[in-house]
């Protein structure tokens, strides 16, 4: 089965790709390549010669993909000729939480739209604007998915969806939190669920005044207030700290106790592991195609995903496995101190920050953890020189490169031009191009407009620019935000490799435990009450720092025996009780 995908944003009039395809259009009698007005088309019945010509189209505007013939009967949906295709679907199950694991841009949100009845699967016939549900359902094998689609087709199942991009909510609804919740409240339990989600104190605030974490909790609360048979949660942990993520896990799992079906898209693998009963892996190629695997037990699915090989499908989805290694003991293999601080105090409105003494050495990566609004970003801004402390001292014999928490691009040009303006020719070749640009897949975004990048694409480019600047100390504020699980691990490895090979140092604020476990040598722990006060402790060794942090959160982690990845213990499980009794919150040998 041969698929031709045309990326329209790279094949607009006046582009190299458009000129190339126009040159070869209608060159053979079968008119395999066609250009009409501003649109290009490649017939998938094209002759071998024309397929070869299309394959060599400039700027990777055309993708020619060979897929197994058996997938031809599994084609679920297509957006058009030379457009994205989705094969198979995940299956919501009775009284279970089913997870979806895979990269961005290969069909997860499309699957949610199909399963929620937003639009009907067209089985690859994009010309059919109103597919017949009976015909669609008959193509699926008998089982839970077929039965579920039958309920969707007849409207016998009610559905609630927590959207992915919660930062767009203020532009959709310009009102107070309480007004939004009242609009969707089917259960008359606003007080109960606002208390459960920790948003009682913001009910009278407008959505546009909320932080990302507050918006996420409001979106989850609004979804829970709807009385539905099936609940879809698209990236529910984004912007949440570990305390809020575990609270979200408990609330979502309570839906199963009420007999509901739940489907979750999540990139934090530790949360996916503890939340879900079964997981579908989706693999493929961004903007080209996506293929869902059958469901597997959560541990099996995540380990296969990290290994990069799906044994049942006999498919390799990554060149190398993602490995988790024990952190080095703080002080070993590090160089001289680049940064020292002590007794820092800073007051911002009603919030106050205090620190002890700390230092960061060359070749060291310090992970920064703690609840939201306890001063992590404030300290990083003090170190970066953006704000001055009220008390204390900070000495630094280092040049700083800083990636802020909220990344935006006002650059009026392509990604390639943006990189040129920030990094010169450094990004084009050599070790940096191999270890950072290609690893973060920035090389596939070069022709995209910087102002049109998605959240994940903008994050990847921002991390690359930060790493590419000449500096001694690199500061990253939530670099994993908006990245999918694979991109997160690759970004962590890129940061770590850069620090080790160049004898530089980094401080990394993040909430993803897998990301921190890969990137960090040591941990700076923030404690306190969010929005009121914060205290910084450390840096400490990875194990000691995570133990302190997780003991505050009352969460324990163990190591998977195969992949060595951190896994959250079920609350009050035997392993959870044993580790708490010995004070081993992070992992036991």
N, C-alpha and C positions, 0 to 999 in steps of 0.2 A: 504494500500500500504506500503510494508516494504522495506526499502532501507538499504543496507550494504555498508559502506564506509571504505576503507582501506587507512590509511595515510602511504604512502610508506616511508617517511623519518623516521618514527618510527618503520618500519618493515623491516629493512635491515638485511642481513645475519649477524650472531653473536649477534643480538639484542635479548632481552628477548621475545619480541613479535614474532619474527621469530621462535625461538625455541618452543614457546608455540603452534603456529599454526602447525608447523611441527609435533609436538607430536600428535595432533588430526587429522592430514590430513588423508583422506580416511579411517577414523575409522568406518564410516557407509557405507552401500552398495551404497548409492546415491552419495558418494564422495562430500559431501556438502562443505568441506574445502579441498583445493588443494594447494600443494606446488610443483612447478616445477622449478628446478634450484634455482635462487635467487628471484623468483616471487611467491607471495601468491595470492590466489583467494578464495572468498567466494560466492557461488552460492546464488542468491536471491530467489531461489526455495528451499533453504535448509530446512531440517526438524527442528522442534522446538528445539530439543536437541542440534543440531549443532549451531543454532542461539544463544542459551544460552551460549554455549562454546565460540563462537566468541565474544560475548558481554563482557566476562570476560577476554579478551586478555590484557596482561600487558601494561602499559604505555599509555593506552587509544588509542592504535593504530587502533582499530576497532570501528566504530560507527554504531550501529543498530538503525535505526530511523523509527518510524511509522508515515506515512503521510496519510491524508484523501484520500479515494479511488477516489474521483472526480478529484484529481490532475493528475491521470494517463493519462487523455486526454489532459492535459495542459503541458506535458513535452515538452520543446522546444529544449533542447540540453544537451548532456552528453559527457564527455570526455573519457569515457570508463567504463568497468565493475568495480564496486567498486570505482568509481570516482565521481567527482562533477557533480551535475545535476542542471539545471536551468529551472524553470517553469514560463511560460508566458513571455511577453516582454512589455516594455514601448512603447508608441506610439508618434513619432514626429508629431506635428500638424501644420497645416497651420497658419502662422503669429502668432505663440505663442511660448513662452519659457517654455519648460517642464523640470522639475527637477527630479532627482533621489536621494532619501534619504535612507541611510542604512549603516550598518557596512562594514568594509573592508573584502574582502575574500569571499563574497557571491554572486558575479555575476555581479556587475555593469560594470566592464570593458568587461566582456564576452558579455553583452548585446550590448555595443557599437560596438564590433567587428561584431556581428550578424547584427545589424541594418545598419552598414556601408558597409556590403557586403564583409568584410575581409574573412569571411567563412560563409558557408550556414548552417542553423539550421538542425540538423540530427534527430530531434524528438525522441531522445533517442536511435536511432540505430547507435551506435558508429562504427559498422563494415562497414557502408556505407560511403565510402570516398567521394562520389560525389552525394549527395542527389539531387533529382529532384525538382526544384523550384516549378513547378506546383503542385506537390503532397504536398510539404510543405505549400504552400499558401492556399490550399484547407482546411487545418486543422484549420485555423484561422477563427473566425466568421467575417461576413461581417462588414466592417467599415473602419475607417481611417488607422488602422495598416495593415489590409489586402491590402488595396489599395497601401499603401506605400511600402510594401514588393514586390508588383507586379512591381512597378517602379524600385526597386533595382535589381530585377531579370532580367529585360530587359535592364538595364544600362541607363534608362531614367532619372535618378536623379544623380546629381553630389554632392560629399560629401567632406567636409573638417573637419579634426579631430585635435584638440589641445591635445597632449598627456599628460598623467598623470605625468610621471617622467621626468620633464624638466631638471633635473640635469644630465641626460645622454646625452643631446644634444651635449656637447663639444666632447664626444667620437665618436659621429656619424658624426659630421661635424667640421673639424679643419680649420676654416677660419674666416673671419671678418663677423660682423653682416650684413653689407650691401650686401656681397656676398650671404649670406643665403637668405635674403629677395628678392634679384633679381632673385633667382632661382624659387621662388614660386609666384612672382608678376604677377597675371593675370589682374590686374586693372590699372597698371602703376600709382600707387598712393603711392609709398613708402614714399615720403616726407610728404604727408598728414597724413598717419597713424602712421608714426614714431613720428610725432609731437603730435598726439592725445594720443599715449601711453607713451609719455615722454621719448623716447629713441633716439632722434635726436643726442644727444651729445656722444653716444656710437657706432655710426654706423661704425666707423673705428677700433673698438676694436675687438679682437678675442673672440670667445664664451668662451674659457677657462679662460678668465680674468674676466668674469662677476660674480656678486653676484647672489644669488638665485632669488631675486626680479627682477633684470635686465633680467635674463634668462626667467622668467615667462612672462614679458612684451614683450620680443622678440618673444616668442612662440605664444602669443596671436596676436601680430601684423602680424606674418607670416600666421596665420590661417585666419585673416581678409582679407589679400591681395589675398587669393584664391577666385575665383568667383565660388560659389557653391550654390546649392539649399538647402542643409541641413548642419548645423554646429554643431559639437559635441565639447563640452568643458569639459575636465576631470580635475576637481579640479583647476579651474582658479584663485582662490584667494590665493593659497599657496605662502608663502614668501612675500606677499604684505601687506603694512600697510593700515590703514583705508582710507587714501586719494586715494591710488592706487586701492583699492578694489571698491570704489565708482566710480572711473573713468572707471574701467573695467565694472561695471554694466551699465553705460551709453552707452559705446561702444557696448556691447553685445545686449542691448535692441534696439539699432539703427538698428540691422539686421532685427528685426521684422518689422520696418517701411519700409524696402525694400522688404517685402513680403517673408522673409526666414523662414524656420523652424529651431528651435534651441533646442538642448537637452543638459542639464548641470548636471554633477555630482559635488556636492559641500558639504563640511562638515561644513562650517561656516553657521550656521542656520540663522543668521541675514542677511547675504548676499543672501542666498537661498530664504529667505522670500521676500526681496525687488526685487529680480531679476526675479522670476518665476511666471507664471500664474497658472500652475497646477503642482502637484508633485505626482510621484509614490513612495510609500514606498516599500522597498524590505526587507524582513525578512528571517530568516533561521538559518543555522549553518555554521560557518566558515569552508571552505574546504569540506563541505558536500553537501549542497543544498541551493538554493535561490529561493524565490517566490515573484514575483511582484504583488502588489495590483493594482486595477484600479486607474486612476488618480483622485485626489481630489483637491479642492481649496487649495492653498498653506497654508493658516492659519490653516485650518482643518487638513491637513496632518501633519504639524509640531507639533501641539498640541497633536494629537493622538500619534505621535512618542514619545514625551516627557512623556506623560501619561503612555506609555508602553502597551496600549491596543488598538487594531484595532477593533472598534465595528462592521463594516460591515462584517468582516471575523470572528468575535468572537474569536480572537486570542490574547493571552497575549505574548508580545515580551520582556518584562522586569518585574522583580519581583516587583520593586517599581518605582513610577514615579520620574522624575527629577524635583525638585522644585527650584524655584527662590525666594529668600528671600531678603527683604530690608537690605542693609548693616548697620552695627552698626555705631553709631556716633563716630568719631575718638576720642580716649581718654577714652571711656567707656569700662569697663571690661578688660582693658589691664593691664599688669604688669609694671615692671621697664624697662627703656631703655637698650637695648642690644648693640645698635649701634648709634653713633652720628657723624655727619660730618658738615663741614662748609667751605665756600669759596674755594672749590676745583677747580683747573684749570689744564687742561691737553691739551697739543698740540701734535698732531700726524700728521706729514706732513703738509698739508694745512688745516687740521681740528682742531678746538679748542672747548673745553668743559669747561663750567663754572656751578657751583651750588651755591645755597643759603645754608641755614642751614636746617638740617633735622635730624630726629631720627626714629628708629624702636624699638618698645617695644615687650616684650614677649607676646605670644598668638596673635600677630598681623600678618596679611598677607597684604603686600603692593604690589599692582599691579603697574607695570611700563609701561607707554604708551607713544607714540609719533611717529613721522615719522621715517622711516628707515634712518640710518646713521646720527642720531643726538646725539649719545653718550650713549645710554642706556647700551649697552654691555661694553663700556669703563668704565663706573662708576661701574658696577658690578664687573669687573675685578680688579678695584682699591680696592673695598671692600674685594674681595677674596684674595687680596695680590699678584695677578699675575703681576700687573704693579704699579709703584709708581706715585703719583700726582706731578705736577710741583709746585703747590702752594696749600695752604689750609691744613686742618687737618681732620683726621678720627680716632676716638677712638672707640674701640670695646672690650667689656668684654665678648667675645663669641668665640666659636669654629665654624668654617664655613664648610658647605658641599655645593659643587658647581656642578651644571649640566650645562655644556657649551651649546652654541647655536648649534653647529654642533657636533653631537654625532657619534662616530665611535667605533668599537670594534676590537682590535687586539688580543683579548684573544683567544688562540688556545684550545678550549674545548667547552663543552656544556654550556647552560645557567645555569644549576644547579651547575656546577663546578665554573662558573663565580660568581654566588651568594655566594657560599661557600668561595671563595677567598676574596670577598669584605666584606661580612657581617657575616661570621661564621655561627653559627646555628640560628641566630636571625630570619631569614626569614622563618624557617620551621614550626613554630607554634605560637600560641598566638595571641594577638591583631594585631600585625604587619602583620602576615600572612593573617588574615581575612580582615583587612581594606585596605591593600595595595597589597599584592601579588595576592590574589584572585580577588580583585576589578579590578586590571589592567590586569587580565587574564595571568599574568606571570607564574602561575602554569601550564598552558597549553603549555608552551614553553620549559619546563625544559630539554627535550631531544634534542632540536634543537641546532645545532652548532652556537656559538655566531657570527662567521664571516659570516653566511648565513642568518641572520635575515633580514626581510624587514625593511623599514624605520619606520613603525608604531611599529613593534615588538621591534626594537632597542630602540625607544623612550620610550616605556613602561618600559622596563628593566632598562634603565638609570634613569628614574624618581624613580623607586623602590629602586635602589641602593643609589641614593642621599638621599631619605627619610630614608633609613635603617641605615645610618651612624650616629654615636653619634656626635651630634652637637647642637649648640644653635641657629644658624642662617643658614637657607637654601636658597640658591640662585638658581633660575631656569631661564634659558634663553630660551624662546620659547618652553615650554614643550608640547604645543598642536600640534606642527608641525608633520605632517605625521599621526596623530591619526584621526580616524573617529569621527563623531559627538558624538556618545555614549561614546567612550573611552575618549574623551576630558572632558565630564562632569564628568565621574567617576574619572579621574585624578585630576580634580579640587576639587572634594569632598574629595579625599584621602589626598591631600595636606592640605586642610582646617582642616579636622578632626585631622590630626597628630599635627598640630600647637596648636589647642585648647586643645586636651587631654594631651599633653606633656608640655604645657606652653612654646613652642618654637616660633620662628618668621621666616617669609619667605619674600623674595622679588621675584616677579614673572614678568618677561618680557613676554608680549604676545600681539597678534593683534586680537584675537577672543573675541568679546565683551561678548558673553555668558559665556565663560570660565572665563573672568575677573569678571563678575558680580557674579558668584558663589563663586570664590575663595577669592575676595578682601574685606578687611575692609577699606582700604584707597588707595589713588592713588598718585604716583609720576609722574608728567607730564613733558615730554621733549618737548621743543619748539625749533625752529630754522630752518636752511636751511640744508637739507641733504647733507653730504659730505663737508660742509663748517664750520658750527658752531652749537652748541647746548647749551641750558640752561635748567637746572633741577629746577622745582618748586614743593615744597611740602616736604613730603607727606601731602595731603589734604584729607578731608572726601571723601568717594566714590562719593557722589553726586556732591560735589563741584569740585573734581578733574576731573570727567568725563565731567562736564559742560565746564570747561576750555579747555579740550582737544578737545571736539566735536565742540566748538565754533570756534576753529582754523580750524577744518576740514569742517565747515559749514554743519554739519550733525546733525539731531535731532532724538532722540529715544523716543518712548512711551512704556508703559507697556501694555501687552496683558491682557484683563479683566479676562480671564480664567486661564491661566498658569502663569501670572505675568512675563513672559519672556520679555526682551527688544526687541522692533521691530523698525526698521528704518522707518521713515516717508518718503513717496515719496517726492522728491524735489519739492518745490513750492506748495505742497498740503495745504489744509486749516490747518491741524494739524501742519504741518511744519512751516507755517507762524505764527500761533498763539504762538507756543513754542519759536520761535526766538524772537518774540515781547516781551515776558516775560522773556527771558534769560534762559528758561528751556530747555537745549539741551539734557539732559539725559533722563528724563521722568517726567511726570506730575502726581500728585496724582489723 
